């Protein structure tokens, strides 16, 4: 595969995972879940969620009295082939409980979590979809 093709795949996968967390922070669960393959697997908070319906059901349990932001960094993509890629990086989570998730400014003292994220991507006819995403806690910050 030409390096130009690899770079395009890397960019697409990074963009899709960034889009995923943007939807997450804006509470747009339908758009977020649509970025998973129909039988995608999400390891989140000690749970293994298989398929879009299970992921959507779990998100429905999420408290609505919090403001959360997810910041991705150190993203690297290993292109396996023209149809598959693996992404890894860090996810810093900023969260404040007991507030309305709007655009107002919120005081916090530290991030909430630093997670290692790995995501497998597979190409469909018109998009790259997440086939598996694993989030593993590295650091928990004091409240």
TALIN-V188987 format. One record per pair of residues at least 6 apart in sequence whose C-alpha atoms are under 7 Angstrom apart, sorted by sequence separation. I is the first residue (numbers start at 1). J is the second residue. D is the distance in Angstrom with one decimal. If there is no record, write none. Layout:
# TALIN-V188987
i:I j:J d:D
i:I j:J d:D
This chain:
# TALIN-V188987
i:23 j:29 d:6.7
i:42 j:48 d:5.8
i:43 j:49 d:6.3
i:49 j:55 d:5.6
i:79 j:85 d:4.4
i:122 j:128 d:5.6
i:123 j:129 d:6.3
i:41 j:48 d:6.8
i:42 j:49 d:5.1
i:78 j:85 d:5.7
i:79 j:86 d:6.4
i:121 j:128 d:6.2
i:122 j:129 d:5.5
i:23 j:31 d:6.6
i:24 j:32 d:6.3
i:41 j:49 d:5.6
i:42 j:50 d:6.5
i:77 j:85 d:6.7
i:78 j:86 d:5.1
i:121 j:129 d:5.4
i:122 j:130 d:6.5
i:23 j:32 d:5.4
i:41 j:50 d:4.5
i:77 j:86 d:5.6
i:78 j:87 d:6.3
i:121 j:130 d:4.6
i:122 j:131 d:6.3
i:40 j:50 d:5.9
i:41 j:51 d:6.2
i:77 j:87 d:4.3
i:120 j:130 d:5.8
i:121 j:131 d:5.4
i:39 j:50 d:6.1
i:40 j:51 d:5.0
i:76 j:87 d:5.6
i:77 j:88 d:6.5
i:119 j:130 d:6.6
i:120 j:131 d:5.4
i:20 j:32 d:5.2
i:39 j:51 d:4.1
i:40 j:52 d:6.9
i:75 j:87 d:6.8
i:76 j:88 d:5.5
i:96 j:108 d:6.7
i:120 j:132 d:5.1
i:38 j:51 d:5.6
i:39 j:52 d:6.7
i:75 j:88 d:5.7
i:76 j:89 d:6.4
i:119 j:132 d:5.5
i:120 j:133 d:6.4
i:38 j:52 d:5.7
i:75 j:89 d:4.4
i:119 j:133 d:4.2
i:20 j:35 d:6.8
i:74 j:89 d:5.0
i:118 j:133 d:5.7
i:119 j:134 d:6.4
i:36 j:52 d:6.9
i:73 j:89 d:6.0
i:74 j:90 d:6.1
i:95 j:111 d:7.0
i:118 j:134 d:5.3
i:73 j:90 d:5.3
i:94 j:111 d:4.6
i:95 j:112 d:6.0
i:117 j:134 d:5.7
i:118 j:135 d:6.8
i:72 j:90 d:5.8
i:73 j:91 d:6.4
i:93 j:111 d:5.9
i:94 j:112 d:5.3
i:117 j:135 d:4.7
i:33 j:52 d:6.0
i:72 j:91 d:4.6
i:92 j:111 d:6.8
i:93 j:112 d:5.5
i:116 j:135 d:5.7
i:117 j:136 d:6.5
i:71 j:91 d:5.5
i:72 j:92 d:6.5
i:93 j:113 d:5.1
i:115 j:135 d:6.1
i:116 j:136 d:5.1
i:70 j:91 d:6.4
i:71 j:92 d:5.1
i:92 j:113 d:5.8
i:93 j:114 d:6.4
i:115 j:136 d:5.3
i:116 j:137 d:6.3
i:33 j:55 d:7.0
i:70 j:92 d:5.8
i:71 j:93 d:6.5
i:92 j:114 d:4.6
i:115 j:137 d:4.4
i:116 j:138 d:6.6
i:33 j:56 d:6.7
i:70 j:93 d:4.8
i:91 j:114 d:5.7
i:92 j:115 d:6.4
i:114 j:137 d:6.2
i:115 j:138 d:5.3
i:69 j:93 d:5.9
i:70 j:94 d:6.5
i:90 j:114 d:6.8
i:91 j:115 d:5.0
i:114 j:138 d:5.6
i:115 j:139 d:6.9
i:69 j:94 d:5.2
i:90 j:115 d:5.6
i:91 j:116 d:6.3
i:114 j:139 d:5.0
i:68 j:94 d:5.6
i:69 j:95 d:6.5
i:90 j:116 d:4.7
i:91 j:117 d:6.6
i:113 j:139 d:5.6
i:114 j:140 d:6.6
i:29 j:56 d:6.9
i:68 j:95 d:4.4
i:89 j:116 d:6.0
i:90 j:117 d:5.7
i:113 j:140 d:4.7
i:67 j:95 d:5.6
i:68 j:96 d:6.6
i:89 j:117 d:5.4
i:112 j:140 d:6.1
i:113 j:141 d:6.1
i:66 j:95 d:6.8
i:67 j:96 d:5.3
i:88 j:117 d:5.6
i:89 j:118 d:6.6
i:112 j:141 d:5.3
i:66 j:96 d:5.5
i:67 j:97 d:6.7
i:88 j:118 d:4.3
i:111 j:141 d:6.3
i:66 j:97 d:4.3
i:87 j:118 d:5.5
i:88 j:119 d:6.4
i:110 j:141 d:6.7
i:65 j:97 d:6.2
i:66 j:98 d:5.5
i:67 j:99 d:6.6
i:87 j:119 d:5.1
i:65 j:98 d:5.0
i:66 j:99 d:5.1
i:67 j:100 d:6.6
i:86 j:119 d:5.8
i:87 j:120 d:6.3
i:65 j:99 d:5.0
i:66 j:100 d:6.0
i:67 j:101 d:4.4
i:86 j:120 d:4.6
i:65 j:100 d:5.4
i:66 j:101 d:5.6
i:85 j:120 d:5.9
i:86 j:121 d:6.2
i:65 j:101 d:6.6
i:85 j:121 d:5.1
i:84 j:121 d:5.6
i:85 j:122 d:6.7
i:84 j:122 d:4.6
i:83 j:122 d:5.4
i:84 j:123 d:6.4
i:83 j:123 d:4.8
i:25 j:68 d:6.0
i:25 j:69 d:5.6
i:25 j:70 d:6.9
i:21 j:70 d:6.2
i:10 j:77 d:5.5
i:6 j:79 d:6.4
i:40 j:130 d:6.5
i:41 j:131 d:6.2
i:42 j:132 d:5.7
i:43 j:133 d:6.1
i:44 j:134 d:6.7
i:40 j:131 d:4.4
i:41 j:132 d:4.6
i:42 j:133 d:4.8
i:43 j:134 d:4.6
i:44 j:135 d:5.8
i:37 j:129 d:5.3
i:40 j:132 d:5.5
i:41 j:133 d:6.4
i:42 j:134 d:6.0
i:43 j:135 d:6.0
i:36 j:129 d:5.2
i:37 j:130 d:5.7
i:35 j:129 d:5.3
i:36 j:130 d:4.5
i:37 j:131 d:5.4
i:35 j:130 d:6.1
i:36 j:131 d:6.1
i:13 j:128 d:6.8
